[in-house]
């Protein structure tokens, strides 16, 4: 019997993978007309589950503040 691989990926599988492993988006966008730059956008975003973000040192201060606010409520 040969091993087979499922080529179809469900949205749930994709979301689980993104939250578990994380995705980094780093984009630069420059809009120009006639060679004249009009708008420049620099975008950096990290998408991941909180456990993954904390594991890599992202949003530690925010998490700490939220947990303290929940305890004092």
Secondary structure as GFF3:
##gff-version 3
##sequence-region A 1 73
A	DSSP	alpha_helix	11	21	.	.	.	ID=ss1
A	DSSP	beta_strand	23	33	.	.	.	ID=ss2
A	DSSP	beta_strand	36	47	.	.	.	ID=ss3
A	DSSP	alpha_helix	50	55	.	.	.	ID=ss4
A	DSSP	alpha_helix	60	72	.	.	.	ID=ss5
###
